[in-house]
Amino acid sequence: MINTIKTTCPYCGVGCGITATVDEKQRSVAIKGDLEHPANFGRLCSKGSALGETVETQGRLREPHINGKVASWETALDWVADTLMDTIAKHGKDSVAIYGSGQLLTEDYYVANKLMKGFIGSGNMDTNSRLCMSSSVAGHKRAFGSDTVPGCYDDFNYADLIVLIGSNTAWCHPVSFQRIRAAKEANPNLKIVVVDPRRTQTCDIADLHLPLALGSDTTLFNGLLNYLAGYASRTIDQDFVTQHTEGFDAAIVAAHQATLEQVSATCQLKPEDVQTFYEWFANTEKVMSLYSQGVNQSASGTDKVNSIINCHLATGRIGKPGMGPFSLTGQPNAMGGREVGGLSHQLAAHMDFSNAEDIERVARFWQTDNIAQKAGLPAVDLFDAIYDGKVKAVWIMGTNPVVSLPNADKVKQALQRCDFVVVSDCIAQTDTTALAHVLLPAQGWSEKDGTVTNSERRISRQRALFPGLGNAKPDWWILTQVARRMGFAQAFPYQQPADIFREHAALSGFENHGSRDFDISGFAHLSAEAYNSLPPTQWPVNAEHPNGTERLFGDGRFFTASGKAQFIAITPRPPVFTPDADYPLALNTGRLRDQWHTMTRTAIAAKLNQHKPEPFVEIHADDAERNALTANTLAFLESQWGSMLARVQITDTQLRGNLFVPMHWTDQLATRGRMGALVNPVFDPISKQPELKHTPVKIQAYQPLWHGFMLSRHELPISGLEYVVKIKGEQFYRYELAGESLPVDWSIWAKNQFGCTDDNHWQAYEDSSTGHYRAAHLVGKQLASVILIAPTIHLPERSWLTSLFAKTELDPDERKALLTGVPPLGAPDTGATICACFNVGEKTIRNTIKEKGLTSHQEVGVCLKAGTNCGSCLPEIKAMLP
């Protein structure tokens, strides 16, 4: 049976709508962008476009497990509930915790928060959203009295200046970036400023790039505030400041030291570039400041947020079309998690523990006499408490903290030492599930049903496309069953997600009367049918705004005690840890275009693995020379917290003294490839968000005895090597290898790795004097596996060899060329993947440009489709043009 279902993408906070054509019998789905969804109007990025390829059954967690053995749901749920109750009885309610994820749906989040804070009575529920958005939450609350994103995506079309701060939008929010690109093409007056230490792909549309020193954002924006109040005082909106704000004078005094000269020196920027930015901001009314993890993931992240907001409050540029600060959310439902109290200092419906009336109000609504009275432990502190034995039972849902948290080796040790670890996940083998005493099979995207909220406050439905695989269940159901077994059945009567959503909506309006920003009371009596057909809607949704709300604060009213926005006086603080003689370089981290978090979903889609197949480190040429590093070799990175191996990429897009490493690889995919092991555990004292952008490290060449790669039609259980990276491709698996010792016999070793016992179809070449070994195994006339080993990194490109796995048989010329790794004369060689959406390689693009005399990326798109979907590859395509 073929159905068409509208749902929402499970990746970044853009919240793109999807039209899924579902074949239930084949359990397959064709993915297209939803032309009617206001977040994307049909556009999808490479990850969203490949979602259909991630809906597969291999590697899924299908049944509950206790201590590694399959168990029934009844047994597993009883075990979890009994153990939690026993732990609480022996050690107190703060000895247990839940660690959630922005991958949870709002309904899942709500039930988890209600169970832990409302009925277990501990604040110990936090989430991986602590790692990406808590500084925005804190900054919003300090300035506005509420965690409110004032604007919307439609503002991109009205702005005349867009400032992108600490955000590689082109790769991390590609669909929003394409909207900005389109707005720039439609509006010749629109200028783009990118504020980022790296010259990222986002700079492709920049009129000005400010490669500021790591962590100096507050100085830059203090300088802007000082400039606005001094040289460009005419731009201060005195009426707005007087009538609708407080604290302006103190903020100006704090910013007074940030002169143009001081800003230029501290930020390590050209004075003329700083001057240009300040003049553009001062002289342009419709200004948007879009910021993301480069701002949030900092030990001074909250101050960075407020330094940006201060400039918008001073000019009154907030809550109106085309202007305002705008937080680009990291996860698909980080916003929804904040709405229901997913962070440990929050309660629900934008109420929190800092207000005794909020605690009492939520207790009355939930009808509980055991509600938590104080905030719980935020993420880093939580796992420290697990390590120290203070938290003895933890339930982890839909996230992989052994990879993603800072000081990740300590996190791993914490879970190894923990008395009781429960993990709810849809994937059987992750770095975190490996440490669980109880595994609970949760439904994944394509099976879950509920709501998510994107960066512009838009609530959208995520609808199930298939029944749950095996015995997988929704997270809300699992939580509800445990709550009932713990004696809270009356408070957890839910039979379907709509029941939870109605309660969530009712709580948002409970005793609100306009005092809280988050209000979706207009949905409190939504029928099951209306919930199922719920259109994408921006909150608030209430009697005053029954169809939702585009912008907030346009009327100058805020949610502080006085009703006025608050300027925050910012004094820039130096990083806690800075490079020194032992660790002379500063590590910056971030996301890639085609991967998501710890790759449990994206690594399933073969085409998403080809653009950046290995962990890598970007380094400036001067630093590479100073540390004796050569391009494409391996490097050993070390901090005082841990170490990793990465492939060297020498680039002038990186500032001297800085390194960049992506966050995604796990022990499952790359031995010694976890970036989190390096990262310092320092966090913002206000938001408790970790500093993921500034860790002192050292780097040196890693020199194994040999390098190589293996290609196989089947997945291989390779072990015992110092460097192994597993890369799933179309009809093959690729393994990049390096070793510190030589096997006694390469052929025996290779055959053991491949599980090959058939010498008749094995062809090999070995030169022991030079350390080269090459072999291939054929089954019939079809390539089954191939291995190439060398004493250096100089090995053939992989693209032609990988293409052979798509063939049912090899011709004689291809068989002869196998051990050279070089295609026969006339055979196509696509080169490394550039466009993941349409699987177009570098050599294909270069050859087409040359042969057809192409001079623009539009012409390349017409010929090859490359760059015509999400557009994330356009900077690379442009770089190839004459």
DRENZA-660235 format. One record per residue (C-alpha): x, y, z; residue in one letter. Coordinates in steps of 0.02 Angstrom, whole numbers, padded with zeros to 5 digits, always signed. Last residue first. Layout:
N
XYZA;...
This chain:
882
+01897+01473-00709P;+01773+01377-00602L;+01834+01249-00476M;+01815+01365-00324A;+01634+01397-00375K;+01596+01212-00358I;+01669+01208-00183E;+01569+01361-00130P;+01412+01286-00210L;+01419+01122-00111C;+01290+01175+00018S;+01165+01219-00119G;+01025+01116-00041C;+00961+01054-00209N;+01037+01132-00365T;+01221+01122-00315G;+01263+00978-00433A;+01121+00949-00557K;+01256+00895-00682L;+01233+01003-00838C;+01107+01132-00775V;+01192+01142-00606G;+01362+01168-00685V;+01286+01310-00786E;+01217+01389-00626Q;+01388+01370-00544H;+01457+01486-00678S;+01591+01485-00814T;+01566+01320-00905L;+01680+01288-01054G;+01595+01125-01099K;+01747+01010-01089E;+01834+01105-00950K;+01684+01129-00836I;+01627+00951-00871T;+01799+00882-00827N;+01807+00981-00665R;+01633+00927-00612I;+01660+00743-00651T;+01830+00749-00567K;+01753+00820-00407E;+01614+00691-00394G;+01426+00707-00409V;+01317+00604-00291N;+01156+00702-00322F;+01124+00766-00146C;+01303+00730-00092A;+01378+00857-00211C;+01568+00855-00192I;+01607+00670-00191T;+01790+00627-00220A;+01836+00579-00398G;+01716+00528-00536T;+01833+00412-00631D;+01758+00349-00793P;+01853+00214-00889A;+01938+00276-01048G;+02109+00204-01009L;+02093+00075-00872P;+02056+00143-00697P;+02200+00155-00573V;+02197+00048-00415G;+02351-00042-00480T;+02291-00207-00407L;+02125-00199-00495L;+02190-00144-00665A;+02197-00320-00738K;+02023-00358-00675R;+01957-00196-00750E;+02035-00237-00918D;+01959-00411-00916P;+01781-00349-00882D;+01714-00353-00706L;+01546-00430-00665E;+01384-00381-00580T;+01448-00204-00567K;+01403-00084-00426A;+01554-00143-00326F;+01668-00077-00464L;+01627+00104-00418S;+01723+00083-00256T;+01883+00049-00353L;+01859+00205-00459W;+01827+00318-00309S;+01964+00256-00192R;+02111+00359-00251E;+02272+00259-00262P;+02390+00256-00113L;+02525+00375-00056H;+02492+00382+00131I;+02658+00296+00167T;+02722+00119+00198P;+02590+00050+00079A;+02440-00069+00088I;+02298-00095-00037L;+02153-00214-00002I;+02011-00273-00113V;+01848-00364-00084S;+01704-00455-00167A;+01723-00402-00348L;+01606-00498-00462Q;+01665-00618-00596K;+01634-00773-00491G;+01670-00715-00317V;+01823-00606-00333L;+01955-00567-00203H;+02084-00432-00225A;+02258-00406-00156A;+02388-00271-00139R;+02545-00262-00031Y;+02683-00132-00030H;+02819-00126+00103G;+02960-00075-00014T;+03070-00230+00004S;+02919-00340+00042S;+02847-00309-00130D;+02680-00399-00133E;+02547-00425-00266Y;+02388-00526-00246A;+02247-00613-00338Q;+02121-00721-00248W;+01989-00811-00349H;+02059-00986-00335N;+02123-00958-00158D;+01949-00975-00082D;+01952-00965+00108T;+01912-00779+00125C;+01844-00713+00289G;+01895-00539+00230F;+02000-00501+00384Q;+02070-00677+00387N;+02113-00666+00203K;+02205-00503+00233A;+02307-00572+00378W;+02354-00731+00285I;+02403-00630+00132S;+02502-00502+00234W;+02608-00634+00322D;+02694-00599+00487V;+02585-00446+00514P;+02673-00278+00529L;+02658-00167+00682S;+02605+00014+00712E;+02455+00006+00599G;+02351+00117+00487A;+02182+00086+00405L;+02041+00168+00307E;+01898+00044+00290Y;+01769+00055+00152R;+01608-00044+00152Y;+01522-00086-00011F;+01356-00091-00102Q;+01341+00100-00103E;+01460+00157+00034G;+01476+00136+00222K;+01636+00207+00295I;+01727+00122+00440K;+01883+00208+00506V;+02021+00101+00581V;+02180+00167+00662Y;+02281+00077+00796E;+02235-00095+00733L;+02177-00243+00838G;+02005-00261+00763S;+01916-00274+00596I;+01744-00355+00603P;+01703-00331+00418L;+01542-00270+00337E;+01511-00351+00168H;+01550-00300-00011R;+01723-00256+00047S;+01847-00117+00019L;+02007-00108+00121M;+02124+00038+00144F;+02305+00061+00187G;+02441+00142+00289H;+02597+00065+00365W;+02727+00082+00502L;+02627+00215+00592P;+02688+00394+00602Q;+02571+00513+00691Y;+02633+00690+00664A;+02610+00805+00813Q;+02475+00912+00887I;+02452+01005+01051K;+02290+01061+01129V;+02212+01207+01224P;+02021+01196+01214T;+01914+01337+01146H;+01753+01303+01050K;+01664+01171+01154L;+01650+01272+01315E;+01506+01183+01400P;+01336+01265+01435Q;+01303+01289+01621K;+01194+01440+01572S;+01259+01557+01707I;+01431+01491+01753P;+01469+01449+01570D;+01557+01283+01563F;+01731+01206+01578V;+01742+01020+01538P;+01889+01035+01415N;+01871+00947+01249V;+01993+00814+01193L;+01889+00657+01224A;+01741+00742+01140G;+01829+00731+00971M;+01808+00543+00966R;+01917+00469+00827G;+02029+00352+00926R;+01959+00204+00831T;+01834+00268+00705A;+01656+00211+00668L;+01594+00122+00824Q;+01717+00219+00931D;+01623+00374+00876T;+01646+00509+00745W;+01537+00666+00735H;+01616+00818+00815M;+01719+00898+00678P;+01896+00959+00718V;+01961+01137+00692F;+02131+01200+00745L;+02186+01376+00790N;+02358+01454+00813G;+02357+01534+00642R;+02179+01562+00585L;+02096+01427+00477Q;+02030+01463+00303T;+02209+01455+00239D;+02201+01266+00240T;+02304+01111+00280I;+02194+00958+00307Q;+02275+00827+00419V;+02181+00664+00452R;+02137+00638+00635A;+02190+00536+00786L;+02124+00574+00960M;+02177+00623+01136S;+02115+00657+01312G;+02089+00780+01454W;+02255+00873+01462Q;+02241+00896+01275S;+02311+00787+01137E;+02301+00778+00949L;+02395+00643+00852F;+02404+00679+00666A;+02380+00571+00512L;+02442+00619+00340T;+02328+00701+00213N;+02431+00862+00205A;+02600+00855+00291T;+02635+00899+00472L;+02805+00947+00542A;+02730+01045+00689N;+02795+01215+00634R;+02753+01174+00454E;+02574+01130+00499A;+02560+01285+00606D;+02616+01393+00460D;+02500+01302+00339A;+02347+01334+00448H;+02264+01179+00521I;+02103+01084+00490E;+02092+00918+00582V;+02006+00767+00511F;+01895+00621+00560P;+01865+00521+00402E;+01741+00510+00257P;+01713+00696+00223K;+01616+00700+00058H;+01581+00513+00045Q;+01484+00470+00201N;+01320+00556+00158L;+01302+00452+00000K;+01298+00289+00098A;+01151+00334+00210A;+01174+00230+00370I;+01308+00353+00429A;+01170+00485+00441T;+01070+00395+00577R;+01193+00344+00713T;+01310+00480+00649M;+01359+00550+00819T;+01281+00722+00789H;+01225+00735+00608W;+01330+00717+00453Q;+01321+00790+00277D;+01375+00970+00301R;+01491+00948+00448L;+01473+01005+00627R;+01585+01095+00750G;+01744+01106+00852T;+01878+01237+00890N;+02043+01185+00968L;+02168+01318+01022A;+02353+01280+00997L;+02504+01291+01114P;+02468+01149+01236Y;+02629+01129+01336D;+02696+01304+01305A;+02526+01383+01336D;+02356+01394+01251P;+02216+01464+01358T;+02103+01384+01487F;+01971+01482+01581V;+01942+01594+01431P;+01957+01780+01465P;+01804+01875+01527R;+01725+02023+01437P;+01629+02140+01554T;+01450+02151+01496I;+01318+02264+01572A;+01153+02179+01531I;+01016+02287+01457F;+00847+02229+01520Q;+00684+02234+01425A;+00539+02318+01512K;+00380+02239+01582G;+00439+02285+01756S;+00442+02105+01819A;+00513+02048+01651T;+00403+01974+01516F;+00423+02108+01384F;+00311+02240+01306R;+00383+02352+01170G;+00237+02322+01051D;+00349+02233+00925G;+00402+02120+01067F;+00350+01958+00980L;+00341+01906+00798R;+00245+01785+00688E;+00107+01734+00808T;-00016+01590+00797G;-00186+01565+00719N;-00289+01591+00878P;-00186+01742+00934H;-00287+01829+01070E;-00379+01671+01121A;-00216+01574+01121N;-00076+01515+01007V;+00091+01594+01056P;+00167+01506+00963W;+00202+01479+00779Q;+00097+01351+00686T;+00134+01208+00565P;-00035+01129+00528P;-00117+01005+00650L;-00201+00866+00550S;-00173+00729+00680N;-00207+00851+00821Y;-00371+00903+00741A;-00424+00720+00729E;-00373+00684+00909A;-00475+00835+00963S;-00387+00993+01022L;-00452+01056+01188H;-00292+01134+01253A;-00234+01190+01080F;-00278+01375+01103G;-00187+01360+01269S;-00025+01370+01170I;+00055+01499+01283D;+00242+01522+01302F;+00274+01705+01336D;+00217+01704+01517R;+00118+01840+01608S;-00016+01853+01473G;-00156+01788+01583H;-00051+01635+01629N;-00145+01550+01770E;-00139+01388+01668F;-00112+01433+01485G;+00046+01333+01459S;-00023+01196+01572L;-00171+01172+01454A;-00056+01154+01303A;+00049+01021+01389H;-00109+00930+01442E;-00175+00935+01263R;-00007+00876+01196F;-00004+00729+01316I;-00176+00665+01264D;-00132+00693+01080A;+00018+00578+01100P;-00092+00427+01135Q;-00157+00327+01284Q;-00097+00439+01424Y;-00156+00403+01602P;+00004+00462+01686F;-00051+00559+01842A;-00165+00420+01905Q;-00032+00287+01872A;+00099+00364+01987F;+00144+00210+02089G;+00318+00172+02020M;+00243+00044+01902R;+00133+00180+01828R;+00283+00293+01800A;+00377+00152+01714V;+00233+00123+01593Q;+00217+00309+01558T;+00402+00325+01522L;+00398+00182+01396I;+00241+00252+01315W;+00316+00427+01300W;+00472+00353+01221D;+00371+00267+01086P;+00393+00078+01076K;+00508-00041+00982A;+00450-00223+00988N;+00506-00267+00813G;+00509-00109+00709L;+00378+00019+00759G;+00237+00039+00634P;+00280+00144+00482F;+00266+00325+00424L;+00234+00401+00595A;+00202+00587+00596R;+00311+00730+00657Q;+00189+00873+00673R;+00251+01051+00674S;+00260+01187+00807I;+00344+01345+00743R;+00438+01446+00873R;+00557+01516+00741E;+00697+01394+00783S;+00588+01239+00765N;+00461+01156+00879T;+00426+00969+00871V;+00265+00870+00884T;+00207+00690+00901G;+00218+00520+00818D;+00374+00412+00810K;+00394+00276+00678E;+00479+00368+00532S;+00607+00439+00656W;+00649+00306+00782G;+00547+00201+00902Q;+00630+00158+01064A;+00703-00012+01106P;+00747-00013+01293L;+00921-00069+01342L;+00955-00109+01525V;+01127-00125+01604H;+01194-00001+01480A;+01379+00028+01440L;+01377-00028+01257A;+01220+00077+01233T;+01331+00230+01256T;+01463+00199+01123D;+01322+00147+01007T;+01261-00024+00955Q;+01077-00067+00954A;+01006+00091+00876I;+00828+00145+00918C;+00877+00207+01090D;+00822+00204+01272S;+00972+00178+01385V;+00962+00125+01567V;+01119+00131+01674V;+01120+00064+01852F;+01265+00058+01975D;+01372+00184+01882C;+01559+00148+01870R;+01560+00110+01683Q;+01444+00258+01658L;+01567+00375+01744A;+01715+00300+01650Q;+01631+00342+01485K;+01595+00518+01545V;+01777+00533+01599K;+01832+00484+01425D;+01711+00613+01354A;+01794+00763+01434N;+01661+00862+01341P;+01497+00775+01301L;+01458+00711+01126S;+01540+00540+01118V;+01501+00454+01283V;+01347+00566+01286P;+01258+00471+01147N;+01078+00528+01141T;+00901+00460+01122G;+00861+00437+01306M;+00983+00407+01449I;+00912+00343+01615W;+01034+00363+01758V;+01050+00271+01923A;+01181+00298+02059K;+01200+00485+02059V;+01321+00526+02200K;+01446+00393+02143G;+01582+00518+02098D;+01573+00473+01913Y;+01384+00492+01916I;+01404+00661+02000A;+01529+00712+01865D;+01401+00654+01737F;+01272+00769+01813L;+01391+00915+01834D;+01428+00912+01647V;+01244+00897+01600A;+01158+01013+01722P;+01115+00947+01897L;+00944+00982+01968G;+00857+01145+02007A;+00763+01160+02170K;+00597+01116+02251Q;+00558+00956+02158A;+00372+00913+02159I;+00314+00785+02287N;+00140+00847+02332D;+00072+00818+02157T;-00087+00874+02073Q;+00000+00910+01907W;-00084+01081+01898F;-00061+01112+02083R;+00122+01063+02077A;+00148+01173+01922V;+00080+01324+02017R;+00179+01290+02175E;+00342+01279+02080I;+00300+01432+01976D;+00257+01531+02133E;+00427+01485+02206A;+00514+01563+02056N;+00695+01516+02019S;+00639+01335+01995F;+00567+01363+01822D;+00416+01408+01716M;+00430+01413+01527H;+00285+01289+01505A;+00374+01161+01616A;+00495+01155+01764L;+00666+01222+01718Q;+00836+01218+01804H;+00873+01041+01742S;+00837+01080+01559L;+00693+00985+01478G;+00562+01103+01548G;+00417+01076+01428V;+00449+01226+01316E;+00638+01203+01324R;+00618+01028+01252G;+00511+01097+01113G;+00648+01222+01069M;+00781+01086+01066A;+00664+00991+00953N;+00753+00973+00786P;+00924+01015+00860Q;+01044+01161+00844G;+00932+01313+00857T;+00979+01468+00757L;+00951+01606+00884S;+00886+01767+00806F;+00921+01944+00865P;+00807+02073+00783G;+00759+02153+00619M;+00677+02116+00453G;+00497+02142+00506P;+00484+02210+00684K;+00506+02121+00851G;+00675+02201+00883I;+00774+02346+00813R;+00745+02473+00951G;+00922+02538+00921T;+00986+02510+01097A;+00883+02350+01113L;+00965+02278+00957H;+01140+02317+01018C;+01104+02245+01191N;+01042+02083+01110I;+01215+02050+01038I;+01304+02081+01204S;+01168+01976+01287N;+01206+01823+01182V;+01394+01841+01209K;+01366+01861+01396D;+01268+01698+01397T;+01406+01610+01302G;+01547+01660+01419S;+01615+01484+01448A;+01568+01456+01267S;+01457+01346+01160Q;+01322+01477+01135N;+01411+01603+01023V;+01502+01486+00903G;+01351+01373+00923Q;+01224+01487+00839S;+01193+01669+00798Y;+01086+01768+00678L;+01089+01956+00701S;+00957+02038+00592M;+00966+02220+00542V;+00829+02324+00460K;+00879+02501+00507E;+01048+02507+00423T;+01163+02653+00462N;+01227+02596+00631A;+01251+02415+00580F;+01340+02463+00419W;+01449+02589+00511E;+01498+02462+00644Y;+01542+02331+00515F;+01645+02454+00412T;+01738+02515+00566Q;+01780+02336+00617V;+01845+02304+00441D;+01948+02465+00443E;+02024+02419+00611P;+02085+02252+00542K;+02041+02115+00665L;+02138+02030+00804Q;+01984+02029+00917C;+02081+02106+01060T;+02181+02227+00951A;+02036+02280+00840S;+01920+02300+00988V;+02047+02406+01082Q;+02076+02518+00933E;+01891+02540+00896L;+01858+02579+01077T;+01787+02449+01194A;+01826+02536+01359Q;+01652+02616+01363H;+01561+02449+01354A;+01536+02433+01542A;+01481+02616+01552V;+01361+02590+01408I;+01283+02437+01492A;+01263+02533+01655A;+01176+02676+01564D;+01056+02560+01471F;+00998+02464+01624G;+00811+02468+01590E;+00709+02458+01431T;+00538+02499+01356H;+00500+02683+01379Q;+00674+02759+01390T;+00764+02643+01270V;+00620+02647+01146F;+00610+02836+01149D;+00799+02855+01138Q;+00816+02743+00985D;+01006+02752+00975I;+01053+02776+00793T;+01088+02962+00815R;+01224+02913+00937S;+01333+02857+00792A;+01502+02912+00857Y;+01455+02880+01037G;+01310+02769+01089A;+01315+02666+00930L;+01504+02652+00940Y;+01499+02595+01121N;+01367+02465+01077L;+01474+02405+00931L;+01628+02396+01042G;+01530+02294+01168N;+01484+02187+01019F;+01665+02153+00969L;+01724+02133+01149T;+01585+02008+01185T;+01633+01907+01030D;+01815+01883+01083S;+01804+01696+01114G;+01917+01639+00974L;+02001+01786+00887A;+01892+01869+00756L;+01887+01819+00574P;+01770+01961+00523L;+01706+01923+00348H;+01623+02060+00247L;+01511+02056+00095D;+01477+01874+00133A;+01390+01757+00010I;+01525+01623+00001D;+01573+01666+00180C;+01450+01532+00236T;+01571+01401+00169Q;+01682+01443+00316T;+01823+01568+00338R;+01854+01518+00518R;+01863+01636+00667P;+01681+01682+00633D;+01582+01842+00613V;+01501+01837+00441V;+01427+02000+00376V;+01297+01995+00238I;+01231+02149+00149K;+01058+02167+00075L;+01041+02318-00040N;+01035+02213-00199P;+00877+02126-00134N;+00819+01975-00234A;+00991+01893-00243E;+01019+01929-00059K;+00850+01855-00012A;+00891+01699-00113A;+01055+01678-00020R;+00964+01704+00146I;+00834+01573+00098R;+00975+01458+00046Q;+01057+01482+00215F;+00895+01437+00301S;+00895+01275+00201V;+01077+01239+00242P;+01068+01259+00432H;+01234+01179+00485C;+01326+01182+00319W;+01286+01352+00244A;+01245+01420+00416T;+01424+01404+00476N;+01370+01501+00630S;+01473+01595+00757G;+01388+01758+00711I;+01293+01784+00548L;+01250+01969+00531V;+01110+02004+00408I;+01092+02182+00343L;+00951+02247+00233D;+00820+02132+00310A;+00647+02108+00237Y;+00661+01935+00157N;+00761+01863+00302F;+00617+01918+00416D;+00512+01776+00346D;+00618+01658+00449Y;+00541+01724+00610C;+00574+01846+00750G;+00570+01868+00939P;+00648+01704+00998V;+00584+01702+01177T;+00656+01619+01331D;+00574+01742+01450S;+00616+01893+01557G;+00671+01980+01398F;+00854+02020+01428A;+00905+01900+01566R;+00784+01766+01505K;+00844+01778+01325H;+01026+01766+01378G;+00992+01614+01487A;+00896+01521+01351V;+01024+01570+01221S;+01162+01504+01334S;+01062+01343+01354S;+01058+01309+01166M;+01191+01186+01111C;+01266+01077+01247L;+01122+01097+01368R;+01015+01034+01224S;+01097+00868+01267N;+00968+00856+01405T;+00942+00876+01591D;+00830+00793+01717M;+00894+00791+01894N;+00770+00915+01969G;+00711+00781+02090S;+00537+00745+02153G;+00505+00571+02085I;+00333+00642+02048F;+00344+00815+01972G;+00526+00834+01929K;+00568+00661+01864M;+00398+00601+01801L;+00340+00769+01735K;+00503+00798+01643N;+00499+00628+01561A;+00315+00648+01514V;+00344+00819+01436Y;+00499+00764+01340Y;+00408+00620+01258D;+00265+00735+01207E;+00386+00865+01139T;+00471+00735+01030L;+00641+00672+01082L;+00788+00707+00966Q;+00828+00863+01068G;+00889+00738+01196S;+00866+00671+01371G;+00971+00632+01525Y;+00864+00567+01668I;+00928+00558+01846A;+00929+00457+02007V;+01023+00486+02171S;+00929+00650+02196D;+00777+00552+02258K;+00867+00482+02408G;+01001+00348+02431H;+00916+00190+02492K;+00733+00223+02451A;+00777+00317+02291I;+00888+00173+02232T;+00753+00045+02273D;+00623+00146+02178M;+00736+00165+02025L;+00779-00020+02030T;+00596-00072+02044D;+00542+00040+01899A;+00684-00015+01784V;+00664-00201+01823W;+00475-00195+01807D;+00493-00111+01638L;+00619-00241+01580A;+00516-00389+01639T;+00354-00327+01563E;+00442-00276+01402W;+00510-00452+01383S;+00696-00485+01397A;+00840-00516+01277V;+01007-00536+01364K;+01149-00410+01373G;+01128-00364+01555N;+00942-00339+01528I;+00887-00315+01347H;+00725-00247+01275P;+00690-00298+01095E;+00712-00221+00922R;+00869-00115+00931L;+00906-00077+00750R;+01071-00119+00667G;+00995-00174+00504Q;+00811-00128+00486T;+00824+00016+00366E;+00750+00189+00357V;+00912+00286+00337T;+00904+00285+00148E;+00737+00376+00149G;+00817+00515+00250L;+00938+00556+00110A;+00853+00719+00057S;+00853+00778+00237G;+01039+00751+00253K;+01082+00833+00087S;+00974+00984+00129C;+00790+01000+00089L;+00690+01133-00001R;+00502+01117-00026G;+00441+01280+00051F;+00572+01265+00192N;+00503+01327+00358A;+00333+01379+00288P;+00284+01201+00242H;+00181+01204+00083E;+00309+01134-00039L;+00348+00990+00080D;+00522+00934+00033G;+00532+00763-00046K;+00572+00591+00023I;+00533+00420-00051A;+00499+00288+00082V;+00530+00103+00104S;+00454-00028+00217R;+00426-00139+00065Q;+00245-00173+00114K;+00219-00002+00189E;+00275+00092+00033D;+00275+00271+00094V;+00283+00431-00007T;+00348+00557+00119A;+00317+00744+00101T;+00436+00831+00220I;+00428+00995+00314G;+00591+01073+00370C;+00617+01112+00554G;+00763+01234+00538V;+00821+01168+00707G;+00932+01032+00634C;+00894+00849+00599Y;+00730+00755+00622P;+00639+00820+00465C;+00453+00847+00487T;+00301+00749+00425T;+00175+00745+00284K;+00115+00573+00232I;+00083+00503+00059T;+00030+00321+00061N;+00068+00172-00051I;+00000+00000+00000M;
